[in-house]
Amino acid sequence: MQREVKFSIQSWVLKEPFSITGHTFTEVKLLFVEIKQGGYTGRGEASGVYYLDETGSSMLAQVKHVKQALENGADRHAIDKLLSAGGARNAIDCALWDLECKILGQYIWSSIGLIPKQVCTVNTVGIDTPELMAKKAKTIDAKNIKVKIDGNQPLEQITAVCLARPNANIVVDVNQGWNFGQLQEFAPKFKALGVKMIEQPLPRGHDSELENYSSPLPLCADESCLDSSELIKASKRYQMINIKLDKTGGLTEALVLAEKAKSLGMGLMVGNMMGTSLAMAPAFVIAQLCDFVDLDGALFLVKDRSNAMSYEGGVVSIFNSALWG
């Protein structure tokens, strides 16, 4: 079973700069993987985990070490043992899922035993002045909005967005930008404004105070839970987990994490590190299991892939297998 395996770095430009705590993005440099076998081609991509210093170049260096194993027929479970969790493994894992589906002549849904349904994604408002964030929120044709904030004017920013979109379901993502005192100060005020959830308020590795904290709003772990190996600790501090395939190292581990988190009674969210529809499609599989969905990453790009996913009013339709799976 000989395969042809290709790795490359691709650059996809954003429509406008996008800011979160400590970072502003203008393009996505992702790892693109193609695996060909018997006339079939599986594809996957990954942007990497930026706060772990993953880049297109670093991921490309990683995957070169497993190229021969892939060419010789290594499956997803073998690659899980050869590569650590992260963007490099995610791109390969998703390409192998895609290849498996095409060889078997069946959709991903048959492979994992799910009946798919369309989902409602958040559309994201990046960090800016309260006035500009409110203006952006008014342009969003979706009922679910995710607002990026940091420690600078968070109450003013959220108040402006809530006033601009009084009927929207609003969640907040702090991206590790607060200390515990700020969380204690702002959480009750955010609840009074109707905010539904706060994502990753404190820095990864510096959130132990949450174990004895009764939050007025559900708290969701993002950076504080990369994969299932970190779930037990996170479950003592958070009520929800944001699953991202770049963190888990692919759909295979993401499905494991989702099952284990649900068994602990935790809520689920699926997110993304930005990317094309090829990255959103496998994450859409996890979205079937989630309370909150954040799969608007492809909407930030100037252009998308062929057979792109459909977004209408925040509703994401089931993807075409010509794209993936």
SEDOFI-677814 format. One record per residue (C-alpha): x, y, z; residue number from 1. Coordinates in Angstrom, 1 decimal, always signed. Each point is the difference from the previous one (the first is absolute). Example, Ala and Ser with C-alpha at 12.3 -4.5 7.8 and 13.67 -1.06 7.14 Angstrom:
2
<r c1="+12.3" c2="-4.5" c3="+7.8" nr="1"/>
<r c1="+1.4" c2="+3.4" c3="-0.7" nr="2"/>
This chain:
325
<r c1="+0.0" c2="+0.0" c3="+0.0" nr="1"/>
<r c1="+2.2" c2="+2.8" c3="-1.3" nr="2"/>
<r c1="-1.1" c2="+3.6" c3="+0.4" nr="3"/>
<r c1="+1.0" c2="+3.3" c3="-1.4" nr="4"/>
<r c1="+0.3" c2="+2.6" c3="+2.8" nr="5"/>
<r c1="+0.4" c2="+3.8" c3="-0.6" nr="6"/>
<r c1="+0.5" c2="+2.7" c3="+2.6" nr="7"/>
<r c1="-0.1" c2="+3.8" c3="-0.7" nr="8"/>
<r c1="-0.4" c2="+3.3" c3="+1.7" nr="9"/>
<r c1="-2.9" c2="+2.2" c3="-1.3" nr="10"/>
<r c1="-0.7" c2="+3.7" c3="+0.8" nr="11"/>
<r c1="-3.6" c2="+1.2" c3="+0.1" nr="12"/>
<r c1="-0.6" c2="+3.7" c3="+0.5" nr="13"/>
<r c1="-2.6" c2="+1.5" c3="+2.4" nr="14"/>
<r c1="-2.5" c2="+2.5" c3="-1.2" nr="15"/>
<r c1="+1.1" c2="+2.4" c3="+2.8" nr="16"/>
<r c1="+2.3" c2="-0.3" c3="+3.1" nr="17"/>
<r c1="-1.5" c2="-2.0" c3="+2.8" nr="18"/>
<r c1="+1.0" c2="+0.7" c3="+3.6" nr="19"/>
<r c1="-0.2" c2="-2.1" c3="+3.1" nr="20"/>
<r c1="+1.8" c2="+0.3" c3="+3.3" nr="21"/>
<r c1="+3.7" c2="+0.5" c3="-0.8" nr="22"/>
<r c1="-0.2" c2="-0.8" c3="-3.7" nr="23"/>
<r c1="-1.2" c2="+1.5" c3="-3.3" nr="24"/>
<r c1="-0.3" c2="-2.2" c3="-3.1" nr="25"/>
<r c1="+0.1" c2="+1.1" c3="-3.6" nr="26"/>
<r c1="+0.5" c2="-3.4" c3="-1.7" nr="27"/>
<r c1="-0.1" c2="-3.7" c3="+0.8" nr="28"/>
<r c1="+3.1" c2="-2.1" c3="-0.9" nr="29"/>
<r c1="-1.2" c2="-3.5" c3="+0.2" nr="30"/>
<r c1="+1.4" c2="-3.5" c3="-0.6" nr="31"/>
<r c1="-1.7" c2="-1.8" c3="-2.9" nr="32"/>
<r c1="+0.1" c2="-3.8" c3="-0.3" nr="33"/>
<r c1="-0.9" c2="-2.2" c3="-2.9" nr="34"/>
<r c1="+0.1" c2="-3.8" c3="+0.2" nr="35"/>
<r c1="-0.7" c2="-2.0" c3="-3.2" nr="36"/>
<r c1="-0.7" c2="-3.7" c3="-0.1" nr="37"/>
<r c1="-1.5" c2="-2.2" c3="-2.8" nr="38"/>
<r c1="-1.4" c2="+3.0" c3="-1.9" nr="39"/>
<r c1="-1.5" c2="+1.6" c3="+3.1" nr="40"/>
<r c1="+1.2" c2="+3.2" c3="+1.7" nr="41"/>
<r c1="-0.4" c2="+1.0" c3="+3.6" nr="42"/>
<r c1="+0.6" c2="+3.6" c3="+1.1" nr="43"/>
<r c1="+0.5" c2="+1.9" c3="+3.2" nr="44"/>
<r c1="+1.2" c2="+3.3" c3="+1.3" nr="45"/>
<r c1="+1.0" c2="+1.6" c3="+3.3" nr="46"/>
<r c1="+0.9" c2="+3.6" c3="+1.1" nr="47"/>
<r c1="+1.8" c2="-1.2" c3="+3.1" nr="48"/>
<r c1="-0.3" c2="+1.1" c3="+3.7" nr="49"/>
<r c1="+1.5" c2="+3.5" c3="-0.1" nr="50"/>
<r c1="+0.4" c2="+0.3" c3="+3.8" nr="51"/>
<r c1="+2.1" c2="-3.1" c3="-0.1" nr="52"/>
<r c1="+2.2" c2="+1.6" c3="-2.7" nr="53"/>
<r c1="-1.2" c2="-2.3" c3="-2.8" nr="54"/>
<r c1="+0.4" c2="+1.4" c3="-3.5" nr="55"/>
<r c1="-0.3" c2="-1.3" c3="-3.5" nr="56"/>
<r c1="+3.8" c2="-0.5" c3="+0.0" nr="57"/>
<r c1="+0.1" c2="-1.8" c3="+3.3" nr="58"/>
<r c1="-2.8" c2="-2.3" c3="-0.9" nr="59"/>
<r c1="+1.6" c2="-0.8" c3="-3.4" nr="60"/>
<r c1="+3.2" c2="-1.0" c3="+1.8" nr="61"/>
<r c1="-2.0" c2="-2.4" c3="+2.2" nr="62"/>
<r c1="-1.9" c2="-1.8" c3="-2.7" nr="63"/>
<r c1="+3.1" c2="-0.7" c3="-2.0" nr="64"/>
<r c1="+1.0" c2="-2.4" c3="+2.7" nr="65"/>
<r c1="-3.1" c2="-2.2" c3="-0.6" nr="66"/>
<r c1="-0.1" c2="+0.2" c3="-3.8" nr="67"/>
<r c1="+1.5" c2="-3.4" c3="-0.6" nr="68"/>
<r c1="-2.3" c2="-1.6" c3="+2.6" nr="69"/>
<r c1="-3.0" c2="+1.5" c3="-1.9" nr="70"/>
<r c1="+1.3" c2="-1.1" c3="-3.3" nr="71"/>
<r c1="+0.2" c2="-3.5" c3="+1.4" nr="72"/>
<r c1="-3.6" c2="+0.0" c3="+1.1" nr="73"/>
<r c1="+0.0" c2="+1.3" c3="+3.6" nr="74"/>
<r c1="-3.5" c2="+0.7" c3="+1.2" nr="75"/>
<r c1="-1.5" c2="+2.6" c3="+2.3" nr="76"/>
<r c1="+0.8" c2="-2.0" c3="+3.2" nr="77"/>
<r c1="+3.6" c2="-0.6" c3="-1.1" nr="78"/>
<r c1="+0.5" c2="+3.7" c3="-0.6" nr="79"/>
<r c1="-1.4" c2="+0.8" c3="+3.4" nr="80"/>
<r c1="+2.9" c2="-1.9" c3="+1.5" nr="81"/>
<r c1="+2.6" c2="+1.6" c3="-2.4" nr="82"/>
<r c1="-1.1" c2="+3.7" c3="+0.5" nr="83"/>
<r c1="-1.0" c2="+1.9" c3="+3.0" nr="84"/>
<r c1="-3.3" c2="+1.9" c3="+0.1" nr="85"/>
<r c1="+0.0" c2="+3.2" c3="-2.0" nr="86"/>
<r c1="-0.6" c2="+1.5" c3="-3.5" nr="87"/>
<r c1="+2.4" c2="-2.4" c3="-1.8" nr="88"/>
<r c1="-1.8" c2="-3.1" c3="+1.2" nr="89"/>
<r c1="-3.4" c2="+1.7" c3="-0.6" nr="90"/>
<r c1="+0.7" c2="+0.6" c3="-3.7" nr="91"/>
<r c1="+1.1" c2="-3.6" c3="-0.5" nr="92"/>
<r c1="-2.8" c2="-1.5" c3="+2.1" nr="93"/>
<r c1="-2.6" c2="+1.9" c3="-2.0" nr="94"/>
<r c1="+1.6" c2="-1.0" c3="-3.3" nr="95"/>
<r c1="-0.1" c2="-3.6" c3="+1.0" nr="96"/>
<r c1="-3.7" c2="+0.2" c3="+1.1" nr="97"/>
<r c1="-0.7" c2="+1.5" c3="-3.4" nr="98"/>
<r c1="+2.0" c2="-2.7" c3="-1.8" nr="99"/>
<r c1="-1.8" c2="-2.8" c3="+1.9" nr="100"/>
<r c1="-3.4" c2="+1.4" c3="-0.8" nr="101"/>
<r c1="+0.8" c2="+0.2" c3="-3.7" nr="102"/>
<r c1="+1.6" c2="-3.5" c3="-0.2" nr="103"/>
<r c1="-3.0" c2="-1.5" c3="+1.8" nr="104"/>
<r c1="-2.5" c2="+2.0" c3="-2.1" nr="105"/>
<r c1="-1.9" c2="+1.3" c3="+3.0" nr="106"/>
<r c1="-0.5" c2="+3.3" c3="+1.7" nr="107"/>
<r c1="+1.7" c2="+0.9" c3="+3.3" nr="108"/>
<r c1="-3.4" c2="-0.3" c3="+1.7" nr="109"/>
<r c1="-0.2" c2="-3.7" c3="-0.7" nr="110"/>
<r c1="+3.5" c2="-0.5" c3="+1.3" nr="111"/>
<r c1="-0.7" c2="+1.6" c3="+3.4" nr="112"/>
<r c1="-3.7" c2="-0.9" c3="+0.3" nr="113"/>
<r c1="-1.5" c2="+3.5" c3="+0.1" nr="114"/>
<r c1="-3.0" c2="+1.5" c3="-1.8" nr="115"/>
<r c1="+1.2" c2="+3.5" c3="-1.0" nr="116"/>
<r c1="-2.0" c2="+3.2" c3="+0.4" nr="117"/>
<r c1="+0.7" c2="+3.6" c3="-0.8" nr="118"/>
<r c1="+1.3" c2="+2.1" c3="+2.9" nr="119"/>
<r c1="+0.0" c2="+3.6" c3="+1.0" nr="120"/>
<r c1="+3.5" c2="+1.5" c3="+0.4" nr="121"/>
<r c1="+1.0" c2="+3.1" c3="+1.8" nr="122"/>
<r c1="+1.3" c2="+2.9" c3="-2.1" nr="123"/>
<r c1="+3.0" c2="+1.6" c3="+1.6" nr="124"/>
<r c1="+0.6" c2="+3.7" c3="+0.9" nr="125"/>
<r c1="+3.7" c2="+0.7" c3="+0.5" nr="126"/>
<r c1="+1.5" c2="+2.4" c3="+2.5" nr="127"/>
<r c1="-0.4" c2="+3.7" c3="-0.9" nr="128"/>
<r c1="-1.5" c2="+3.1" c3="+1.5" nr="129"/>
<r c1="-3.5" c2="-0.5" c3="+1.5" nr="130"/>
<r c1="-1.5" c2="+2.1" c3="-2.8" nr="131"/>
<r c1="+1.6" c2="-1.9" c3="-2.8" nr="132"/>
<r c1="-0.8" c2="-3.4" c3="+1.7" nr="133"/>
<r c1="-3.7" c2="+1.1" c3="+0.2" nr="134"/>
<r c1="+0.1" c2="+1.0" c3="-3.6" nr="135"/>
<r c1="+1.4" c2="-3.4" c3="-1.0" nr="136"/>
<r c1="-2.6" c2="-1.8" c3="+2.1" nr="137"/>
<r c1="-2.8" c2="+1.8" c3="-1.9" nr="138"/>
<r c1="+1.4" c2="-1.3" c3="-3.3" nr="139"/>
<r c1="-0.1" c2="-3.7" c3="+1.1" nr="140"/>
<r c1="-2.9" c2="-1.9" c3="-1.5" nr="141"/>
<r c1="-0.1" c2="-2.7" c3="+2.7" nr="142"/>
<r c1="-1.7" c2="-0.4" c3="+3.4" nr="143"/>
<r c1="+3.1" c2="-1.3" c3="+1.8" nr="144"/>
<r c1="+3.0" c2="+2.4" c3="+0.5" nr="145"/>
<r c1="+3.3" c2="-0.7" c3="+1.6" nr="146"/>
<r c1="+1.9" c2="+3.1" c3="+1.3" nr="147"/>
<r c1="+3.7" c2="+0.1" c3="+0.5" nr="148"/>
<r c1="+1.1" c2="+2.2" c3="+2.9" nr="149"/>
<r c1="+3.1" c2="+0.6" c3="+2.2" nr="150"/>
<r c1="+0.6" c2="+2.0" c3="+3.1" nr="151"/>
<r c1="-0.5" c2="+3.4" c3="-1.7" nr="152"/>
<r c1="-3.6" c2="+1.3" c3="+0.1" nr="153"/>
<r c1="-1.7" c2="-3.4" c3="+0.2" nr="154"/>
<r c1="-3.2" c2="+1.2" c3="+1.6" nr="155"/>
<r c1="-0.3" c2="+2.9" c3="-2.4" nr="156"/>
<r c1="+0.6" c2="-2.3" c3="-3.0" nr="157"/>
<r c1="-2.5" c2="-2.6" c3="+1.1" nr="158"/>
<r c1="-2.6" c2="+2.6" c3="+0.9" nr="159"/>
<r c1="+0.4" c2="+1.6" c3="-3.4" nr="160"/>
<r c1="-0.4" c2="-3.3" c3="-1.8" nr="161"/>
<r c1="-3.0" c2="-1.1" c3="+2.2" nr="162"/>
<r c1="-1.8" c2="+3.3" c3="-0.7" nr="163"/>
<r c1="+0.7" c2="-0.3" c3="-3.7" nr="164"/>
<r c1="-1.3" c2="-3.5" c3="-0.2" nr="165"/>
<r c1="-2.6" c2="-0.4" c3="+2.9" nr="166"/>
<r c1="-1.5" c2="-3.2" c3="-1.4" nr="167"/>
<r c1="+3.3" c2="-1.8" c3="-0.7" nr="168"/>
<r c1="+1.4" c2="-2.9" c3="+2.0" nr="169"/>
<r c1="+3.4" c2="+1.4" c3="+1.1" nr="170"/>
<r c1="+3.0" c2="-1.9" c3="+1.3" nr="171"/>
<r c1="+3.3" c2="+1.6" c3="+1.0" nr="172"/>
<r c1="+3.6" c2="-1.2" c3="-0.6" nr="173"/>
<r c1="+2.7" c2="+1.5" c3="+2.1" nr="174"/>
<r c1="+2.9" c2="-2.1" c3="-1.5" nr="175"/>
<r c1="+1.8" c2="-0.1" c3="+3.4" nr="176"/>
<r c1="-0.2" c2="+3.8" c3="+0.3" nr="177"/>
<r c1="-1.2" c2="+0.4" c3="+3.6" nr="178"/>
<r c1="+1.1" c2="-0.6" c3="+3.5" nr="179"/>
<r c1="-2.2" c2="-1.6" c3="+2.7" nr="180"/>
<r c1="-1.0" c2="+3.4" c3="+1.4" nr="181"/>
<r c1="-1.3" c2="+1.2" c3="-3.4" nr="182"/>
<r c1="-2.0" c2="-3.2" c3="-0.4" nr="183"/>
<r c1="-1.6" c2="+0.5" c3="+3.4" nr="184"/>
<r c1="-0.8" c2="+3.7" c3="-0.9" nr="185"/>
<r c1="-1.3" c2="-0.5" c3="-3.6" nr="186"/>
<r c1="-1.8" c2="-3.4" c3="+0.1" nr="187"/>
<r c1="-3.1" c2="+1.2" c3="+2.0" nr="188"/>
<r c1="-0.2" c2="+3.1" c3="-2.2" nr="189"/>
<r c1="+0.2" c2="-2.0" c3="-3.2" nr="190"/>
<r c1="-2.7" c2="-2.3" c3="+1.3" nr="191"/>
<r c1="-2.2" c2="+3.0" c3="+0.6" nr="192"/>
<r c1="+0.5" c2="+1.0" c3="-3.6" nr="193"/>
<r c1="-1.2" c2="-3.4" c3="-1.2" nr="194"/>
<r c1="+3.3" c2="-1.5" c3="-0.9" nr="195"/>
<r c1="-0.3" c2="-3.8" c3="-0.3" nr="196"/>
<r c1="+3.6" c2="-1.2" c3="+0.7" nr="197"/>
<r c1="+3.6" c2="+1.1" c3="+0.6" nr="198"/>
<r c1="+2.8" c2="-1.8" c3="-1.8" nr="199"/>
<r c1="+3.5" c2="-0.3" c3="+1.4" nr="200"/>
<r c1="+0.1" c2="+3.0" c3="+2.4" nr="201"/>
<r c1="+3.3" c2="-0.9" c3="+1.7" nr="202"/>
<r c1="+3.4" c2="-1.0" c3="-1.4" nr="203"/>
<r c1="+0.7" c2="-3.7" c3="-0.6" nr="204"/>
<r c1="+1.8" c2="-1.3" c3="+3.0" nr="205"/>
<r c1="-1.1" c2="+2.8" c3="+2.2" nr="206"/>
<r c1="-3.6" c2="-0.8" c3="+0.5" nr="207"/>
<r c1="+0.0" c2="-2.2" c3="+3.2" nr="208"/>
<r c1="-2.1" c2="+2.7" c3="+1.8" nr="209"/>
<r c1="-2.9" c2="-1.1" c3="-2.1" nr="210"/>
<r c1="-0.2" c2="-3.3" c3="+2.0" nr="211"/>
<r c1="-1.6" c2="+1.9" c3="+3.0" nr="212"/>
<r c1="-1.9" c2="+2.5" c3="-2.1" nr="213"/>
<r c1="-3.8" c2="-0.1" c3="-0.6" nr="214"/>
<r c1="-0.3" c2="+1.9" c3="-3.2" nr="215"/>
<r c1="-3.3" c2="+1.8" c3="-0.9" nr="216"/>
<r c1="+0.6" c2="-1.0" c3="-3.6" nr="217"/>
<r c1="+1.2" c2="-3.3" c3="-1.5" nr="218"/>
<r c1="+3.8" c2="+0.1" c3="-0.5" nr="219"/>
<r c1="+1.4" c2="-1.8" c3="-3.1" nr="220"/>
<r c1="+3.6" c2="-1.3" c3="-0.2" nr="221"/>
<r c1="+1.8" c2="+0.5" c3="-3.2" nr="222"/>
<r c1="+3.7" c2="+0.5" c3="+0.5" nr="223"/>
<r c1="-0.3" c2="-1.8" c3="+3.3" nr="224"/>
<r c1="-1.1" c2="-3.3" c3="-1.6" nr="225"/>
<r c1="+1.9" c2="-1.1" c3="-3.1" nr="226"/>
<r c1="-1.0" c2="-3.6" c3="-0.1" nr="227"/>
<r c1="-1.5" c2="-2.8" c3="+2.2" nr="228"/>
<r c1="+3.2" c2="-0.3" c3="+2.0" nr="229"/>
<r c1="-0.8" c2="+3.4" c3="+1.6" nr="230"/>
<r c1="-3.8" c2="-0.6" c3="+0.4" nr="231"/>
<r c1="-0.1" c2="-1.0" c3="+3.7" nr="232"/>
<r c1="+1.9" c2="+3.1" c3="+1.2" nr="233"/>
<r c1="-2.1" c2="+2.2" c3="-2.2" nr="234"/>
<r c1="-3.3" c2="-1.6" c3="+1.2" nr="235"/>
<r c1="+0.8" c2="+1.3" c3="+3.5" nr="236"/>
<r c1="+0.2" c2="+3.6" c3="-1.2" nr="237"/>
<r c1="-2.3" c2="+0.3" c3="-3.0" nr="238"/>
<r c1="-3.5" c2="-1.0" c3="-0.9" nr="239"/>
<r c1="+0.7" c2="-0.3" c3="-3.8" nr="240"/>
<r c1="+2.7" c2="-1.0" c3="-2.3" nr="241"/>
<r c1="+0.8" c2="+1.6" c3="-3.4" nr="242"/>
<r c1="+1.2" c2="-2.8" c3="-2.3" nr="243"/>
<r c1="+2.3" c2="+1.1" c3="-2.8" nr="244"/>
<r c1="+1.5" c2="-2.5" c3="-2.4" nr="245"/>
<r c1="+3.3" c2="+1.8" c3="-0.1" nr="246"/>
<r c1="+0.3" c2="-0.5" c3="+3.7" nr="247"/>
<r c1="-1.1" c2="-3.6" c3="+0.2" nr="248"/>
<r c1="+2.1" c2="-1.0" c3="-3.0" nr="249"/>
<r c1="-2.9" c2="-1.0" c3="-2.2" nr="250"/>
<r c1="-3.6" c2="-1.3" c3="-0.1" nr="251"/>
<r c1="+1.0" c2="-3.4" c3="+1.5" nr="252"/>
<r c1="+1.0" c2="+1.5" c3="+3.3" nr="253"/>
<r c1="-2.7" c2="+2.7" c3="-0.1" nr="254"/>
<r c1="-2.6" c2="-2.7" c3="+0.0" nr="255"/>
<r c1="+1.6" c2="-1.6" c3="+3.0" nr="256"/>
<r c1="+0.1" c2="+3.3" c3="+1.9" nr="257"/>
<r c1="-3.6" c2="+0.7" c3="-0.8" nr="258"/>
<r c1="-1.2" c2="-3.3" c3="+1.3" nr="259"/>
<r c1="+2.1" c2="+0.3" c3="+3.2" nr="260"/>
<r c1="-1.2" c2="+3.5" c3="+0.7" nr="261"/>
<r c1="-3.6" c2="-0.9" c3="-0.5" nr="262"/>
<r c1="+0.4" c2="-2.9" c3="+2.4" nr="263"/>
<r c1="+1.2" c2="+2.5" c3="+2.6" nr="264"/>
<r c1="-3.2" c2="+2.1" c3="-0.6" nr="265"/>
<r c1="+1.9" c2="+2.8" c3="-1.7" nr="266"/>
<r c1="-1.3" c2="+2.2" c3="-2.7" nr="267"/>
<r c1="+1.7" c2="+0.1" c3="-3.4" nr="268"/>
<r c1="+1.0" c2="+2.6" c3="-2.5" nr="269"/>
<r c1="+1.9" c2="-0.4" c3="-3.2" nr="270"/>
<r c1="+2.4" c2="+2.6" c3="-1.3" nr="271"/>
<r c1="+2.6" c2="+0.7" c3="-2.6" nr="272"/>
<r c1="+3.4" c2="+1.6" c3="-0.5" nr="273"/>
<r c1="-1.2" c2="+1.6" c3="-3.2" nr="274"/>
<r c1="+0.5" c2="-1.7" c3="-3.4" nr="275"/>
<r c1="-2.0" c2="-0.9" c3="-3.1" nr="276"/>
<r c1="-3.1" c2="-2.2" c3="-0.2" nr="277"/>
<r c1="+2.3" c2="-3.0" c3="-0.1" nr="278"/>
<r c1="+0.8" c2="+0.7" c3="+3.6" nr="279"/>
<r c1="-3.6" c2="+0.8" c3="+1.0" nr="280"/>
<r c1="-1.4" c2="-3.2" c3="-1.5" nr="281"/>
<r c1="+1.5" c2="-2.6" c3="+2.4" nr="282"/>
<r c1="-0.7" c2="+2.5" c3="+2.9" nr="283"/>
<r c1="-3.7" c2="+0.0" c3="-1.2" nr="284"/>
<r c1="+0.0" c2="-3.7" c3="+1.0" nr="285"/>
<r c1="+0.7" c2="+0.9" c3="+3.6" nr="286"/>
<r c1="-2.5" c2="+2.9" c3="-0.3" nr="287"/>
<r c1="-2.7" c2="-2.7" c3="-0.1" nr="288"/>
<r c1="+0.7" c2="-0.7" c3="+3.7" nr="289"/>
<r c1="+0.4" c2="+3.6" c3="+1.2" nr="290"/>
<r c1="-2.0" c2="+2.6" c3="+1.9" nr="291"/>
<r c1="+1.9" c2="+2.9" c3="-1.6" nr="292"/>
<r c1="+1.5" c2="+0.0" c3="-3.5" nr="293"/>
<r c1="+2.8" c2="+2.3" c3="-1.3" nr="294"/>
<r c1="+0.7" c2="-0.9" c3="-3.6" nr="295"/>
<r c1="+0.1" c2="+3.4" c3="-1.7" nr="296"/>
<r c1="+3.8" c2="-0.1" c3="-0.7" nr="297"/>
<r c1="-0.4" c2="-0.3" c3="-3.7" nr="298"/>
<r c1="-2.2" c2="+3.2" c3="-0.1" nr="299"/>
<r c1="+3.1" c2="+2.0" c3="+0.9" nr="300"/>
<r c1="+1.8" c2="-0.9" c3="-3.2" nr="301"/>
<r c1="+0.1" c2="+1.9" c3="-3.3" nr="302"/>
<r c1="-0.7" c2="-3.3" c3="-1.8" nr="303"/>
<r c1="-0.8" c2="-3.6" c3="+0.9" nr="304"/>
<r c1="+0.5" c2="-3.4" c3="-1.5" nr="305"/>
<r c1="-2.2" c2="-1.5" c3="-2.7" nr="306"/>
<r c1="-3.1" c2="-1.7" c3="+1.3" nr="307"/>
<r c1="+0.1" c2="+2.3" c3="+3.0" nr="308"/>
<r c1="-2.3" c2="-0.3" c3="+3.0" nr="309"/>
<r c1="-3.2" c2="+1.9" c3="-0.1" nr="310"/>
<r c1="-0.7" c2="+2.8" c3="+2.6" nr="311"/>
<r c1="-3.4" c2="+1.7" c3="-0.1" nr="312"/>
<r c1="-1.0" c2="+2.2" c3="+2.9" nr="313"/>
<r c1="+2.3" c2="-1.9" c3="+2.3" nr="314"/>
<r c1="-1.4" c2="-3.4" c3="-1.0" nr="315"/>
<r c1="+2.7" c2="-2.4" c3="-1.3" nr="316"/>
<r c1="-1.3" c2="-2.7" c3="-2.3" nr="317"/>
<r c1="+1.3" c2="-3.5" c3="-0.3" nr="318"/>
<r c1="+3.1" c2="+0.0" c3="-2.2" nr="319"/>
<r c1="+0.4" c2="-1.6" c3="-3.4" nr="320"/>
<r c1="+2.2" c2="-3.1" c3="+0.0" nr="321"/>
<r c1="+1.8" c2="+1.5" c3="-2.9" nr="322"/>
<r c1="+1.5" c2="+2.4" c3="+2.6" nr="323"/>
<r c1="+0.8" c2="-2.7" c3="+2.6" nr="324"/>
<r c1="-1.3" c2="-3.2" c3="+1.5" nr="325"/>
